[in-house]
């Protein structure tokens, strides 16, 4: 199973060797910036594939996940496209059932929704949105996973799509196909806009399903509430400090939904910067040695594998228990990374949002939490554009020394000097140096 996913790990461990190839499309002025601008492009296909992953009993008595249904089936692919599709389809089952092979048929199973991220050799990312459920029927049965593969990052929207898929699965697999076909023929809406899908269900007639994107596109893949429910603001700041300096972070929880939601939330705290290193919200059991990687990573591991993880010969890492809301292992300097004055301001802001009974919707929570962290970056490095020296042809060169010297506070300067050496800041500045459009008659 390792070889089936080697293309992902082999590329994810080499960010520093190939910054440009792995460079996300992001705009320094604060517009949405993810791995690729396609993540939020209106008018794209909603998804590339819908696959069903089922558990098949092997001769040794264990169960192995296999793709038993794929829509659409693609024909006449070029050799390179076919190879990429084969790698993708080989990797998907591992991430739909990352728990391992110890399964047994059951009569009851609570449906769960989670997501994973696949990274191709060119640095582009695809997201797998999963609904693990127990098919309708009598007697003992095995759960199966409906997985939608898309390059679009919008967890809330795809959760609603999976609700519709699950509702149809309880009637018949045949009812799922026309719904997904209608979805595939519909354009991905712009932020704040709605697309309506017509879908016929036997005995219910034609339904109109409305899918609306949030107005703030850069937060549509995020649920900060999931993080706030499990960790204190104080611990969230420790995690943020470690992520900002691109350290190794391991998150532990038993539920796949908790892992994927919380890790996506931590990565989103870095906006308008982007985590560009190894990023696996749910690590399959056969890839647990990822924690031995010497380069930065942000990974989620099921709590049942804790002992195996702690036995690995890994370098310093921050290990976070999302079940108990505590840090199991730390480097020890997390308290001192962020300037204390700004740290206290962020702590006050997070506590206020956490206790504010007037904030009801997840969109409101997302906006308020994100604002606190965006303001941190504005205060720390918001003056970067004043230290880009522009040539006549419109290209820029960042003056790092002058940029750091311009910060009056010694504690702030100490932090910024470290942050300026990170991969995420370097990639951000590379984009900023290209962002000015030369205007005729102007220097």
Residue pairs with C-beta under 8 A, 6 or more apart in sequence:
1 94
1 284
1 286
2 286
2 287
4 87
4 90
4 91
4 94
5 90
5 91
5 94
5 284
5 287
7 87
7 120
7 121
8 91
8 118
8 119
8 120
9 278
9 287
9 290
10 121
11 22
11 119
11 120
11 121
11 123
12 119
12 277
12 278
12 279
12 297
13 278
13 293
13 295
14 295
15 22
15 276
15 277
15 295
15 296
15 423
16 295
16 423
18 123
19 423
19 426
19 427
19 430
20 430
21 122
21 123
22 123
22 276
23 123
23 276
23 427
23 430
23 431
24 33
24 34
24 35
24 36
24 123
24 274
24 276
24 427
25 33
25 34
25 35
25 36
25 37
25 431
26 33
26 34
26 272
26 273
26 274
26 427
26 428
26 431
27 33
27 431
27 435
28 272
28 384
28 385
28 428
28 429
28 431
28 432
28 435
29 435
30 272
30 374
31 218
31 272
32 39
32 40
32 217
32 218
33 218
33 271
33 272
33 274
34 40
34 125
34 153
34 218
34 274
35 119
35 123
35 124
35 125
35 274
36 124
36 125
36 151
38 44
38 124
38 151
38 152
39 125
39 151
39 152
39 153
40 152
40 153
40 191
40 217
40 218
40 220
41 152
41 188
42 187
42 188
42 189
42 190
42 191
42 193
43 187
43 188
44 151
44 152
44 187
44 188
45 150
45 184
45 188
46 150
46 152
46 161
46 183
46 184
46 186
46 188
47 148
47 149
47 150
47 152
47 180
47 183
47 184
48 126
48 149
48 150
48 151
49 70
49 71
49 72
49 88
49 89
49 147
49 148
49 149
50 69
50 70
50 71
50 146
50 147
50 148
50 149
50 165
50 176
50 180
51 67
51 69
51 70
51 71
51 89
51 92
51 146
51 147
51 149
52 67
52 68
52 69
52 70
52 144
52 145
52 146
52 147
52 173
53 65
53 66
53 67
53 68
53 92
53 93
53 96
53 97
53 144
53 145
53 147
54 65
54 66
54 68
54 142
54 144
55 63
55 64
55 65
55 66
55 97
55 103
55 142
55 143
55 144
56 63
56 64
56 65
56 66
57 63
58 64
58 101
62 101
62 102
62 103
63 101
63 103
63 142
64 93
64 101
65 93
65 94
65 96
65 97
65 145
66 93
67 89
67 92
67 93
68 144
69 173
70 89
71 177
71 180
71 181
72 184
74 85
77 85
84 120
88 118
88 126
88 149
91 118
92 118
92 128
92 147
92 149
94 284
94 286
94 287
95 116
95 118
95 128
95 130
95 282
95 284
96 128
96 130
96 132
96 145
96 147
97 103
97 145
97 284
98 116
98 256
98 282
98 283
98 284
98 285
98 302
99 285
99 302
99 304
100 285
103 142
103 143
105 140
105 141
105 142
106 134
106 140
106 141
106 142
106 143
107 139
107 140
107 141
108 134
109 132
109 133
109 134
109 143
111 131
111 132
111 133
111 134
111 166
112 131
112 132
112 255
112 256
112 257
113 129
113 130
113 131
113 132
113 159
113 162
113 257
114 130
114 132
114 255
114 256
114 257
114 259
114 260
114 261
114 281
114 282
115 127
115 128
115 129
115 130
115 155
115 158
115 260
115 264
115 281
116 127
116 128
116 130
116 260
116 280
116 281
116 282
117 125
117 126
117 127
117 128
117 279
117 280
117 281
118 125
118 126
118 127
118 128
118 149
119 125
119 279
120 126
124 151
125 151
126 149
126 150
126 151
127 149
127 150
127 151
127 152
127 153
127 221
128 147
128 148
128 149
129 147
129 148
129 150
129 155
129 158
129 159
129 161
129 162
130 145
130 146
130 147
130 148
130 162
130 256
131 145
131 146
131 162
131 165
131 166
132 143
132 144
132 145
132 256
133 143
133 144
133 145
133 146
133 166
133 169
134 141
134 142
134 143
134 144
135 141
135 144
135 169
135 170
136 169
136 170
146 162
146 165
146 166
146 169
148 158
148 161
148 162
148 165
150 158
152 188
153 220
153 221
154 213
154 220
154 221
155 220
155 221
155 222
155 223
155 261
155 264
156 214
156 220
156 223
156 362
157 211
157 212
157 213
157 220
160 211
161 183
161 211
164 179
164 199
164 209
165 176
165 179
165 180
167 201
168 175
168 176
168 179
168 201
169 176
171 201
171 202
172 202
175 201
175 202
178 199
178 200
179 197
179 199
182 197
182 198
182 199
183 197
186 195
186 197
187 195
188 195
188 213
189 195
189 211
189 212
189 213
190 213
191 213
191 214
191 215
191 216
191 217
191 220
192 212
192 213
192 214
192 215
193 212
193 213
194 210
194 211
194 212
194 213
195 210
195 211
196 208
196 209
196 210
196 211
197 208
197 209
197 210
197 211
198 206
198 207
198 208
198 209
199 206
199 207
199 208
199 209
200 206
200 207
201 207
213 220
214 220
214 363
215 363
216 363
216 366
216 367
218 268
218 271
218 370
219 268
219 363
219 366
219 367
219 370
221 264
221 268
222 264
222 265
222 268
222 366
222 370
223 261
223 264
223 265
223 362
223 366
224 265
224 268
224 362
224 365
224 366
224 369
224 370
225 362
225 365
225 366
226 258
226 261
226 262
226 265
227 236
227 261
227 262
227 265
227 266
228 236
228 350
228 353
228 354
228 365
228 369
230 253
230 258
230 262
230 322
230 323
230 325
231 239
231 262
231 320
231 322
231 325
232 325
233 346
233 347
233 350
233 351
233 354
234 347
235 320
235 325
235 326
235 327
236 269
236 350
237 338
237 343
237 346
237 347
237 350
238 318
238 327
238 330
238 334
238 335
239 249
239 266
239 318
239 320
240 266
240 269
240 270
240 338
240 373
241 334
241 337
241 338
242 249
242 318
242 331
242 334
242 337
243 249
243 266
243 267
243 269
243 270
243 275
243 298
244 270
244 337
244 338
244 419
244 422
245 337
245 418
245 419
245 422
246 275
246 277
246 296
246 422
246 423
246 424
247 296
247 316
247 317
247 318
247 331
248 291
248 293
248 296
248 297
248 314
248 315
248 316
248 317
248 318
249 266
249 297
249 298
249 299
249 317
249 318
249 320
250 291
250 299
250 300
250 301
250 309
250 317
250 318
250 319
250 320
251 259
251 262
251 263
251 266
251 298
251 299
251 300
251 301
251 320
251 322
252 300
252 301
252 302
252 303
252 306
252 309
252 319
252 320
252 321
252 322
252 323
252 328
253 259
253 262
253 300
253 302
253 303
253 321
253 322
253 323
254 302
254 303
254 304
254 323
256 282
256 302
258 322
259 281
259 282
259 300
259 301
259 302
259 322
260 281
260 282
260 300
262 300
262 322
263 279
263 281
263 298
263 299
263 300
264 281
266 298
267 274
267 275
267 279
267 298
268 370
269 369
269 370
269 373
270 373
270 424
271 370
271 373
271 374
272 374
272 377
272 428
273 377
273 424
273 425
273 428
274 424
274 427
274 428
275 298
275 424
276 423
276 424
276 427
277 295
277 296
277 297
277 298
277 423
278 290
278 293
278 295
278 296
278 297
278 298
278 299
279 297
279 298
279 299
280 287
280 290
280 297
280 298
280 299
280 300
281 299
281 300
282 300
282 302
283 290
283 299
283 300
283 301
285 302
285 305
288 301
288 305
288 308
288 309
288 312
289 312
290 297
290 299
291 297
291 299
291 301
291 309
291 312
291 314
291 317
292 312
292 313
292 314
294 315
296 423
301 309
303 321
303 323
309 319
316 331
317 329
317 331
318 327
318 329
318 330
318 331
318 334
319 327
319 328
319 329
319 330
320 326
320 327
320 328
321 327
321 328
337 415
337 418
338 346
338 376
338 415
339 380
339 409
339 411
339 412
339 414
339 415
340 411
341 411
342 376
342 379
342 380
342 412
346 372
346 373
346 376
349 368
349 372
350 369
350 372
353 359
353 365
353 368
353 369
353 372
356 368
359 365
359 368
379 412
380 412
380 415
380 416
380 419
381 403
381 416
381 419
381 420
381 425
383 403
383 406
384 398
384 403
384 429
384 432
385 432
386 406
387 398
387 399
387 400
387 402
387 403
387 406
388 396
388 397
388 398
388 399
388 432
388 433
388 436
389 396
389 397
389 398
389 399
390 396
390 436
390 443
391 397
392 438
392 443
393 438
394 436
394 437
394 438
395 433
395 434
395 436
396 432
396 433
396 434
396 435
396 436
397 433
398 429
398 432
398 433
400 420
403 416
403 420
404 413
404 416
404 417
404 420
405 413
407 413
407 416
419 425
